[in-house]
Amino acid sequence: MNEINSLSYEEAYEELEALVARMESGELPLEQSVTLYERGQRLAAHCQALLEEAELKIKRVDEAGPAD
């Protein structure tokens, strides 16, 4: 999981898209599909956390008002 935490949003999202494409192909064995699904869930959670962090930063800047 630590390796996922080191990914940028763009890197994690790109990997998530690739996992989804592989899984949608329908050509993977069940066990590998489950493994990829689990990693995809972790990637999605990481992306969500990064988005929430960015949203909070933007909110703080907006609340602080314009810098003079």
N, CA, C and O atoms as a GROMACS GRO file, in nm:
protein
  272
    1MET      N    1   0.082  -0.120   0.000
    1MET     CA    2   0.000   0.000   0.000
    1MET      C    3   0.086   0.126   0.000
    1MET      O    4   0.048   0.227  -0.058
    2ASN      N    5   0.203   0.120   0.065
    2ASN     CA    6   0.290   0.237   0.069
    2ASN      C    7   0.327   0.283  -0.070
    2ASN      O    8   0.340   0.403  -0.094
    3GLU      N    9   0.345   0.190  -0.162
    3GLU     CA   10   0.380   0.229  -0.298
    3GLU      C   11   0.266   0.310  -0.360
    3GLU      O   12   0.292   0.404  -0.435
    4ILE      N   13   0.143   0.275  -0.332
    4ILE     CA   14   0.029   0.350  -0.385
    4ILE      C   15   0.028   0.490  -0.326
    4ILE      O   16   0.000   0.587  -0.396
    5ASN      N   17   0.059   0.503  -0.198
    5ASN     CA   18   0.059   0.634  -0.133
    5ASN      C   19   0.162   0.728  -0.192
    5ASN      O   20   0.150   0.850  -0.178
    6SER      N   21   0.263   0.674  -0.257
    6SER     CA   22   0.366   0.760  -0.316
    6SER      C   23   0.330   0.806  -0.457
    6SER      O   24   0.400   0.889  -0.515
    7LEU      N   25   0.220   0.754  -0.513
    7LEU     CA   26   0.179   0.792  -0.648
    7LEU      C   27   0.109   0.927  -0.647
    7LEU      O   28   0.036   0.960  -0.554
    8SER      N   29   0.132   1.003  -0.753
    8SER     CA   30   0.056   1.126  -0.772
    8SER      C   31  -0.086   1.088  -0.814
    8SER      O   32  -0.113   0.972  -0.848
    9TYR      N   33  -0.174   1.185  -0.811
    9TYR     CA   34  -0.311   1.159  -0.856
    9TYR      C   35  -0.312   1.107  -0.999
    9TYR      O   36  -0.379   1.009  -1.030
   10GLU      N   37  -0.236   1.174  -1.085
   10GLU     CA   38  -0.234   1.136  -1.227
   10GLU      C   39  -0.182   0.995  -1.247
   10GLU      O   40  -0.235   0.919  -1.328
   11GLU      N   41  -0.077   0.959  -1.175
   11GLU     CA   42  -0.020   0.824  -1.187
   11GLU      C   43  -0.119   0.718  -1.139
   11GLU      O   44  -0.138   0.616  -1.204
   12ALA      N   45  -0.182   0.744  -1.025
   12ALA     CA   46  -0.277   0.648  -0.969
   12ALA      C   47  -0.398   0.634  -1.061
   12ALA      O   48  -0.445   0.522  -1.084
   13TYR      N   49  -0.447   0.745  -1.113
   13TYR     CA   50  -0.565   0.740  -1.201
   13TYR      C   51  -0.533   0.666  -1.331
   13TYR      O   52  -0.615   0.589  -1.381
   14GLU      N   53  -0.415   0.690  -1.385
   14GLU     CA   54  -0.374   0.622  -1.508
   14GLU      C   55  -0.365   0.471  -1.485
   14GLU      O   56  -0.410   0.392  -1.569
   15GLU      N   57  -0.308   0.431  -1.373
   15GLU     CA   58  -0.300   0.288  -1.343
   15GLU      C   59  -0.438   0.229  -1.323
   15GLU      O   60  -0.466   0.118  -1.368
   16LEU      N   61  -0.525   0.303  -1.256
   16LEU     CA   62  -0.662   0.256  -1.233
   16LEU      C   63  -0.735   0.235  -1.366
   16LEU      O   64  -0.804   0.135  -1.384
   17GLU      N   65  -0.719   0.328  -1.458
   17GLU     CA   66  -0.780   0.313  -1.591
   17GLU      C   67  -0.728   0.189  -1.662
   17GLU      O   68  -0.805   0.116  -1.726
   18ALA      N   69  -0.598   0.164  -1.651
   18ALA     CA   70  -0.539   0.047  -1.716
   18ALA      C   71  -0.593  -0.082  -1.654
   18ALA      O   72  -0.620  -0.179  -1.725
   19LEU      N   73  -0.608  -0.083  -1.520
   19LEU     CA   74  -0.664  -0.201  -1.454
   19LEU      C   75  -0.806  -0.228  -1.499
   19LEU      O   76  -0.844  -0.343  -1.526
   20VAL      N   77  -0.885  -0.123  -1.507
   20VAL     CA   78  -1.024  -0.139  -1.550
   20VAL      C   79  -1.029  -0.197  -1.692
   20VAL      O   80  -1.108  -0.287  -1.719
   21ALA      N   81  -0.945  -0.146  -1.780
   21ALA     CA   82  -0.943  -0.195  -1.918
   21ALA      C   83  -0.906  -0.343  -1.922
   21ALA      O   84  -0.966  -0.420  -1.997
   22ARG      N   85  -0.807  -0.383  -1.841
   22ARG     CA   86  -0.767  -0.524  -1.838
   22ARG      C   87  -0.880  -0.611  -1.786
   22ARG      O   88  -0.906  -0.719  -1.840
   23MET      N   89  -0.947  -0.564  -1.683
   23MET     CA   90  -1.055  -0.643  -1.625
   23MET      C   91  -1.175  -0.651  -1.719
   23MET      O   92  -1.241  -0.755  -1.727
   24GLU      N   93  -1.203  -0.543  -1.790
   24GLU     CA   94  -1.316  -0.543  -1.883
   24GLU      C   95  -1.292  -0.632  -2.004
   24GLU      O   96  -1.387  -0.670  -2.073
   25SER      N   97  -1.167  -0.665  -2.030
   25SER     CA   98  -1.137  -0.751  -2.145
   25SER      C   99  -1.198  -0.890  -2.128
   25SER      O  100  -1.225  -0.959  -2.225
   26GLY      N  101  -1.219  -0.929  -2.002
   26GLY     CA  102  -1.280  -1.058  -1.975
   26GLY      C  103  -1.187  -1.176  -1.997
   26GLY      O  104  -1.231  -1.291  -1.994
   27GLU      N  105  -1.060  -1.150  -2.018
   27GLU     CA  106  -0.965  -1.257  -2.050
   27GLU      C  107  -0.879  -1.299  -1.932
   27GLU      O  108  -0.791  -1.384  -1.948
   28LEU      N  109  -0.902  -1.243  -1.815
   28LEU     CA  110  -0.820  -1.274  -1.698
   28LEU      C  111  -0.883  -1.387  -1.617
   28LEU      O  112  -1.005  -1.398  -1.610
   29PRO      N  113  -0.801  -1.470  -1.556
   29PRO     CA  114  -0.854  -1.570  -1.464
   29PRO      C  115  -0.916  -1.500  -1.342
   29PRO      O  116  -0.879  -1.387  -1.310
   30LEU      N  117  -1.007  -1.566  -1.278
   30LEU     CA  118  -1.080  -1.508  -1.166
   30LEU      C  119  -0.986  -1.457  -1.057
   30LEU      O  120  -1.003  -1.345  -1.009
   31GLU      N  121  -0.888  -1.536  -1.019
   31GLU     CA  122  -0.797  -1.496  -0.911
   31GLU      C  123  -0.723  -1.367  -0.945
   31GLU      O  124  -0.708  -1.279  -0.860
   32GLN      N  125  -0.678  -1.355  -1.068
   32GLN     CA  126  -0.608  -1.234  -1.109
   32GLN      C  127  -0.704  -1.115  -1.114
   32GLN      O  128  -0.666  -1.003  -1.080
   33SER      N  129  -0.827  -1.139  -1.156
   33SER     CA  130  -0.927  -1.033  -1.157
   33SER      C  131  -0.953  -0.980  -1.017
   33SER      O  132  -0.964  -0.859  -0.996
   34VAL      N  133  -0.962  -1.070  -0.920
   34VAL     CA  134  -0.985  -1.030  -0.781
   34VAL      C  135  -0.866  -0.948  -0.730
   34VAL      O  136  -0.885  -0.846  -0.663
   35THR      N  137  -0.746  -0.992  -0.761
   35THR     CA  138  -0.626  -0.920  -0.718
   35THR      C  139  -0.624  -0.779  -0.778
   35THR      O  140  -0.595  -0.682  -0.709
   36LEU      N  141  -0.655  -0.770  -0.906
   36LEU     CA  142  -0.658  -0.639  -0.972
   36LEU      C  143  -0.770  -0.552  -0.916
   36LEU      O  144  -0.752  -0.432  -0.899
   37TYR      N  145  -0.883  -0.612  -0.886
   37TYR     CA  146  -0.995  -0.538  -0.827
   37TYR      C  147  -0.954  -0.479  -0.692
   37TYR      O  148  -0.983  -0.362  -0.664
   38GLU      N  149  -0.886  -0.558  -0.611
   38GLU     CA  150  -0.841  -0.509  -0.480
   38GLU      C  151  -0.744  -0.393  -0.495
   38GLU      O  152  -0.754  -0.293  -0.423
   39ARG      N  153  -0.651  -0.405  -0.588
   39ARG     CA  154  -0.557  -0.294  -0.611
   39ARG      C  155  -0.632  -0.172  -0.664
   39ARG      O  156  -0.603  -0.059  -0.626
   40GLY      N  157  -0.727  -0.196  -0.750
   40GLY     CA  158  -0.808  -0.086  -0.803
   40GLY      C  159  -0.883  -0.012  -0.693
   40GLY      O  160  -0.894   0.110  -0.697
   41GLN      N  161  -0.934  -0.085  -0.597
   41GLN     CA  162  -1.003  -0.022  -0.485
   41GLN      C  163  -0.907   0.066  -0.406
   41GLN      O  164  -0.943   0.177  -0.365
   42ARG      N  165  -0.786   0.017  -0.384
   42ARG     CA  166  -0.687   0.097  -0.311
   42ARG      C  167  -0.645   0.221  -0.392
   42ARG      O  168  -0.627   0.329  -0.335
   43LEU      N  169  -0.631   0.204  -0.523
   43LEU     CA  170  -0.597   0.318  -0.608
   43LEU      C  171  -0.710   0.422  -0.606
   43LEU      O  172  -0.684   0.542  -0.598
   44ALA      N  173  -0.833   0.376  -0.614
   44ALA     CA  174  -0.947   0.467  -0.613
   44ALA      C  175  -0.955   0.542  -0.481
   44ALA      O  176  -0.984   0.662  -0.479
   45ALA      N  177  -0.930   0.474  -0.371
   45ALA     CA  178  -0.932   0.538  -0.240
   45ALA      C  179  -0.821   0.643  -0.231
   45ALA      O  180  -0.841   0.751  -0.175
   46HIS      N  181  -0.706   0.612  -0.285
   46HIS     CA  182  -0.593   0.707  -0.285
   46HIS      C  183  -0.628   0.830  -0.368
   46HIS      O  184  -0.603   0.943  -0.325
   47CYS      N  185  -0.686   0.810  -0.485
   47CYS     CA  186  -0.728   0.922  -0.570
   47CYS      C  187  -0.829   1.009  -0.496
   47CYS      O  188  -0.820   1.132  -0.498
   48GLN      N  189  -0.926   0.946  -0.433
   48GLN     CA  190  -1.028   1.020  -0.359
   48GLN      C  191  -0.966   1.102  -0.247
   48GLN      O  192  -1.005   1.217  -0.226
   49ALA      N  193  -0.871   1.044  -0.175
   49ALA     CA  194  -0.805   1.116  -0.066
   49ALA      C  195  -0.729   1.237  -0.119
   49ALA      O  196  -0.731   1.344  -0.058
   50LEU      N  197  -0.661   1.220  -0.233
   50LEU     CA  198  -0.587   1.332  -0.291
   50LEU      C  199  -0.682   1.442  -0.338
   50LEU      O  200  -0.651   1.560  -0.323
   51LEU      N  201  -0.795   1.404  -0.394
   51LEU     CA  202  -0.894   1.504  -0.436
   51LEU      C  203  -0.951   1.580  -0.317
   51LEU      O  204  -0.967   1.702  -0.322
   52GLU      N  205  -0.980   1.508  -0.210
   52GLU     CA  206  -1.033   1.573  -0.090
   52GLU      C  207  -0.931   1.669  -0.030
   52GLU      O  208  -0.966   1.777   0.017
   53GLU      N  209  -0.805   1.630  -0.033
   53GLU     CA  210  -0.698   1.717   0.018
   53GLU      C  211  -0.687   1.844  -0.065
   53GLU      O  212  -0.673   1.953  -0.011
   54ALA      N  213  -0.694   1.829  -0.197
   54ALA     CA  214  -0.687   1.945  -0.285
   54ALA      C  215  -0.808   2.036  -0.263
   54ALA      O  216  -0.795   2.159  -0.261
   55GLU      N  217  -0.924   1.977  -0.247
   55GLU     CA  218  -1.046   2.055  -0.224
   55GLU      C  219  -1.035   2.135  -0.094
   55GLU      O  220  -1.076   2.251  -0.088
   56LEU      N  221  -0.981   2.074   0.009
   56LEU     CA  222  -0.963   2.142   0.137
   56LEU      C  223  -0.866   2.259   0.124
   56LEU      O  224  -0.889   2.366   0.180
   57LYS      N  225  -0.758   2.239   0.049
   57LYS     CA  226  -0.662   2.347   0.028
   57LYS      C  227  -0.727   2.464  -0.045
   57LYS      O  228  -0.706   2.580  -0.008
   58ILE      N  229  -0.806   2.434  -0.146
   58ILE     CA  230  -0.876   2.539  -0.221
   58ILE      C  231  -0.973   2.612  -0.131
   58ILE      O  232  -0.983   2.735  -0.137
   59LYS      N  233  -1.044   2.539  -0.049
   59LYS     CA  234  -1.140   2.600   0.043
   59LYS      C  235  -1.069   2.695   0.139
   59LYS      O  236  -1.118   2.805   0.165
   60ARG      N  237  -0.954   2.653   0.191
   60ARG     CA  238  -0.878   2.738   0.283
   60ARG      C  239  -0.831   2.867   0.213
   60ARG      O  240  -0.835   2.975   0.272
   61VAL      N  241  -0.788   2.854   0.091
   61VAL     CA  242  -0.743   2.972   0.015
   61VAL      C  243  -0.860   3.066  -0.007
   61VAL      O  244  -0.847   3.187   0.010
   62ASP      N  245  -0.974   3.011  -0.045
   62ASP     CA  246  -1.093   3.093  -0.067
   62ASP      C  247  -1.136   3.165   0.061
   62ASP      O  248  -1.174   3.282   0.057
   63GLU      N  249  -1.129   3.096   0.173
   63GLU     CA  250  -1.169   3.154   0.300
   63GLU      C  251  -1.073   3.263   0.345
   63GLU      O  252  -1.113   3.359   0.410
   64ALA      N  253  -0.946   3.249   0.309
   64ALA     CA  254  -0.846   3.347   0.347
   64ALA      C  255  -0.862   3.477   0.269
   64ALA      O  256  -0.816   3.582   0.314
   65GLY      N  257  -0.926   3.470   0.156
   65GLY     CA  258  -0.946   3.589   0.073
   65GLY      C  259  -0.824   3.617  -0.012
   65GLY      O  260  -0.725   3.545  -0.007
   66PRO      N  261  -0.834   3.723  -0.091
   66PRO     CA  262  -0.724   3.757  -0.181
   66PRO      C  263  -0.600   3.804  -0.104
   66PRO      O  264  -0.609   3.873  -0.003
   67ALA      N  265  -0.486   3.764  -0.157
   67ALA     CA  266  -0.359   3.805  -0.096
   67ALA      C  267  -0.317   3.940  -0.156
   67ALA      O  268  -0.322   3.959  -0.277
   68ASP      N  269  -0.278   4.030  -0.070
   68ASP     CA  270  -0.235   4.162  -0.118
   68ASP      C  271  -0.085   4.174  -0.113
   68ASP      O  272  -0.031   4.279  -0.150
   0.00000   0.00000   0.00000
